[in-house]
Amino acid sequence: MSSVSKKERKTKVTSLSYAKKELAVTHTKELRQPTNRRRIERDYELSILATNGSPLISRKVTKCLFNEYKHGFSDFVERSENLENRKDEFLKNDTLTLRCRLWESRMSQKIHSFCKTRPNIDRTHFLWTLDRFSSLTLQDEKVASLRTADEGSPLLEMKLFFVELEEEEKIQIEITNPHSVECCKCRFSVLDINGISIESFQDELVFCSEDAIDKRQVPPFLSKRKLMERKNQCLPNDTLSLKCEFSYYSEMETYISENTFCNLDDFNSTEPQLSSASAIDISQKSTANPLGDDLKIFNALNQCILPNKPGVLHRKPRTD
């Protein structure tokens, strides 16, 4: 990976972030800068791999100076074209496989790492009732909060108001993220007098992790006039009932294994080949103890890729 000394090298992380249309891949290299602040120049390559280890998409950068915090591609792959429409190629068994290579011409040894990360998804919902709905105007606002299980500070805060579009008043919801939720999916459903959903709207919100508090607006999705026309069904006692559903990342589980090769021939002979048999094993894993089963599968797969060193499990809550 790199020939810098252990004193200089601190961490190397490849991170993913999602936008509405694109997947960004960022290679982060943090260095304990020596007193002379020497710049580190490296070539690197980022690839998305198929199940057999061959690259589906690959981008390379030469002579990159690692004197800044992040390097990578903000538009690495278009989401709908590749990750959604070509799932069989890019997301076999709902798994995205990335490879990062970092090198220079004077390297005397190579380090080969394998990492598997799985996000845990939290799902929650609540009922939001809006009384005296017919009397609400363009100047009115209604607020609600989505709180964590321990009833601590709000996880997400919501504000509902009307906007005027095409001579109609439509409901719009603004969501404020005070706790750095990077991405959440939301669904809002209008419930009838029997509690049955008669109309719903869903959206995916991506927040900027660099902002302490970030806001996103769900596109206007309900017409006040149409709701009033169906008030006997939608507005019992002049009350609108919205079922609000959310799913978001709660923590990450990561497996990491690393092997160092002093002989470059040994390194070249251990290029990852993810066989179809390994993919079948992963798809057939038990759900009784998913974390333990994943670790067994990872260690078995890791022995094929890096036969000299077992895998290590790291599990920690998200802190960003």
Summary of the structure (lengths in Angstrom):
residues: 320
radius of gyration: 24.7
end to end distance: 26.7
largest distance: 77.6
contacts: 839
relative contact order: 0.15
helix: 18%
strand: 51%
